[in-house]
Amino acid sequence: MKKTILATIVTSLFAATAAHSATVYDANGMTFEVYGDVEVQARKGTEDNAHKTINIDDSDFGFKVGYDIGHGVTAIGVVEVDGENDDNKLTMDDAYVGLSSAKWGTLTAGQQVTIADDQGIGNDYEFGIDNSSQSYTDGKQVVKYTLDKGNYYGGISYLVNTDTGADDFNSLDAKLGARFGGLDLTVYYGNADTEIAATTTPPAAAVPYNSESVILEVRYAFTDLELAASAGSTDNDSGVADLTSFGLAAVYTVDKMAYSAAWSLVDTDSSGVDDVNKYFVNAAYSFNSSVTAYLEVAGDDTDDSEIGYAAGMAISF
């Protein structure tokens, strides 16, 4: 049986989970796909006297299944296993179920990333840049809805509990975007319960507080060049300092080579706390759509920081 519309919908649905996937089975209204990636790099961090390491930056695989239940709706399920933790043990990364419709969007529930995980500009491999958002990017108890109609898109997620031991640490994140030719505008909103870890000796109880953020991202794509900018503001209560952030990024592509650079500034509204500038530049060569080799150099202006680098190869299927 040839690949059906169902398989196309499922593949599109999981595009954020993995850039590639292989359809193992497609018949009788059911699709079953596998995907994975591995990335190894020679790395040195930006911390003072950071060690040089051979770092396993990515090592995971997953399974995704879709069942056509009629009326243009697909029941979906995902299980992803992560293998790059420090204990060298396989752990559960994603595990969720949901319903997907090309017309009405996708609703999922379980262990997965939140809408806040979509934030960020810059084509980085290891270091990246920052914004002012303090939202949680993933969790074990997440309900998420997304919709993409081409010219406009959006989504909302609710993290029921952060699994911190407290029962009321949750996070609400949403995004709304529009595309006009090469221009892409996205605004993010986040409202998260978090806490300040105690720094006293002996340690006192952590201080909970609420964080509310708005992040705006703008992208414009030319033929071979993409430019991006971001601006954000985060308001914190309980006497915690507010944050403001700005970022710029560019990606220039020539044949199989891609050259990227990005910079960010995070300003903490508190006396005695310095602004933090971060940057990176990289060059990457794509042998094909599944194999990429890269070199990235990064730094920041925090005290005693050094220039960091990562040189590696990423392979996905």
Secondary structure as GFF3:
##gff-version 3
##sequence-region A 1 317
A	DSSP	alpha_helix	5	13	.	.	.	ID=ss1
A	DSSP	three_ten_helix	14	16	.	.	.	ID=ss2
A	DSSP	beta_strand	22	27	.	.	.	ID=ss3
A	DSSP	beta_strand	30	44	.	.	.	ID=ss4
A	DSSP	beta_strand	52	70	.	.	.	ID=ss5
A	DSSP	beta_strand	73	82	.	.	.	ID=ss6
A	DSSP	beta_strand	91	101	.	.	.	ID=ss7
A	DSSP	beta_strand	105	113	.	.	.	ID=ss8
A	DSSP	three_ten_helix	115	118	.	.	.	ID=ss9
A	DSSP	beta_strand	138	148	.	.	.	ID=ss10
A	DSSP	beta_strand	152	159	.	.	.	ID=ss11
A	DSSP	beta_strand	171	180	.	.	.	ID=ss12
A	DSSP	beta_strand	183	196	.	.	.	ID=ss13
A	DSSP	beta_strand	207	221	.	.	.	ID=ss14
A	DSSP	beta_strand	225	236	.	.	.	ID=ss15
A	DSSP	beta_strand	243	254	.	.	.	ID=ss16
A	DSSP	beta_strand	257	268	.	.	.	ID=ss17
A	DSSP	beta_strand	276	286	.	.	.	ID=ss18
A	DSSP	beta_strand	291	300	.	.	.	ID=ss19
A	DSSP	beta_strand	308	316	.	.	.	ID=ss20
###
